Amino acid sequence: MRGGAQSQLIEGDDGHHYIVKTKDNPQHRRILVNEWIAAVFLLYLEIAGPDAVPIWLDEELIAATPELAIQRGCDLTPISPGWHFASRAPGDPAAVAVDDTLPAVLMPKVANLRDLAGILAFDRWTANADYCRRSSEKVVF
């Protein structure tokens, strides 16, 4: 995952994949609050967005997964166990690419134009940008 929060892609116990921003991220815990607020606004505005959920990461998982760490300079620090913010990924990462741009050639494949218009306005308003696409199907945001 790109970005200063150093998000992690994690498969949950429910079989779904989640993009997790940890409470230890370099951008501070307030980023997690911003994500929750954005998720609530999208829900209220009836604009399709990822499900936002708290996710528990325990000491055993962190110890067994060295990649669950935050990089600061040359140092890697394991994340703290506890509750973190998670956005449900749009599907299996092996089948769904997530991009921060929408190539013009994919525009004709957009299946949910209302949501696209809504999320573009929302992203402009909040200075954010997240999109996803499916290579063999209609594009779904």
C-alpha positions in Angstrom: 0.0 0.0 0.0 1.2 3.5 -0.8 0.9 6.3 1.6 2.4 7.8 4.7 0.2 5.7 7.0 2.0 2.5 5.9 -1.2 0.5 5.6 -1.1 -3.3 5.7 -3.1 -5.7 3.6 -4.5 -8.4 6.0 -6.8 -11.4 5.4 -9.3 -11.5 8.3 -10.7 -14.6 10.0 -13.9 -14.1 7.9 -11.9 -14.7 4.7 -12.2 -11.1 3.5 -9.1 -8.9 2.9 -8.7 -5.6 4.7 -6.5 -2.6 4.3 -5.4 -1.8 7.8 -4.2 1.5 9.2 -2.6 0.8 12.5 -2.7 3.0 15.6 1.1 3.2 15.4 1.2 4.7 11.9 3.6 7.6 11.3 0.7 10.0 10.5 -0.7 9.7 14.0 -3.9 8.1 15.4 -5.9 11.1 14.2 -5.7 9.5 10.7 -7.9 6.7 12.0 -10.5 9.1 13.2 -10.4 10.8 9.8 -11.0 7.5 8.1 -14.0 6.7 10.4 -15.5 10.2 9.7 -15.1 9.7 6.0 -16.8 6.3 6.2 -19.7 7.8 8.1 -20.1 10.6 5.6 -20.0 8.2 2.6 -22.7 6.1 4.3 -24.8 9.2 5.0 -24.4 10.5 1.5 -25.3 7.0 0.1 -22.1 6.8 -1.9 -20.6 3.4 -2.2 -17.4 2.9 -0.2 -15.6 0.2 1.6 -16.9 -1.2 4.8 -15.0 0.3 7.7 -14.5 -2.0 10.7 -12.3 -2.1 13.8 -9.8 -5.0 13.6 -8.1 -6.7 16.5 -4.4 -7.7 15.9 -3.0 -9.8 18.7 0.5 -10.4 19.9 0.7 -13.9 18.4 -0.2 -12.7 14.9 2.3 -9.7 15.2 5.1 -12.0 16.4 4.4 -14.4 13.6 4.3 -11.7 10.9 7.4 -9.6 10.8 5.9 -7.5 8.0 3.4 -6.0 10.5 5.8 -3.2 11.3 6.2 0.5 10.9 9.3 1.8 9.2 10.8 5.0 10.6 14.1 5.7 8.8 16.1 2.5 8.8 14.2 1.1 11.8 11.3 -1.4 11.7 9.1 -1.4 14.8 6.4 -4.1 15.2 3.0 -2.6 15.5 1.2 -2.6 18.9 -1.4 -5.3 19.6 -4.9 -4.0 19.9 -7.6 -2.4 17.9 -6.8 -0.8 14.5 -8.8 0.7 11.6 -9.7 -1.5 8.6 -11.4 -0.9 5.3 -12.7 -4.0 3.5 -10.8 -4.5 0.3 -12.9 -4.7 -2.8 -12.1 -8.4 -3.3 -9.3 -10.9 -3.5 -6.1 -8.9 -4.1 -5.0 -11.5 -6.6 -8.1 -10.7 -8.8 -8.8 -7.0 -8.1 -6.3 -4.2 -8.7 -6.6 -1.0 -6.5 -5.4 2.2 -8.1 -5.2 5.8 -7.2 -6.0 7.0 -10.7 -8.7 6.0 -13.3 -7.3 5.6 -16.8 -9.5 7.1 -19.4 -9.6 3.8 -21.3 -11.5 2.2 -18.3 -14.2 4.9 -18.2 -16.6 3.0 -20.5 -16.4 0.0 -18.1 -17.7 2.0 -15.1 -20.9 0.3 -13.9 -21.8 2.7 -11.1 -21.4 6.2 -12.6 -23.5 7.8 -9.7 -21.0 6.4 -7.2 -18.1 7.5 -9.3 -19.4 11.1 -9.5 -20.1 11.1 -5.8 -16.7 9.7 -4.8 -14.9 12.1 -7.1 -16.7 15.0 -5.5 -16.1 13.6 -2.0 -12.4 13.0 -2.8 -12.1 16.5 -4.1 -13.8 17.9 -0.9 -11.6 15.8 1.4 -8.4 15.8 -0.8 -8.4 12.0 -1.0 -8.2 9.5 -3.9 -9.0 5.8 -3.9 -10.3 3.7 -6.8 -10.5 0.1 -7.8 -11.0 -1.8 -11.0 -11.7 -5.3 -12.2 -9.8 -6.4 -15.3 -12.4 -8.7 -16.8 -15.6 -7.1 -15.5 -17.3 -3.7 -15.2 -15.4 -1.3 -13.0 -16.9 -1.0 -9.6 -15.9 1.8 -7.1 
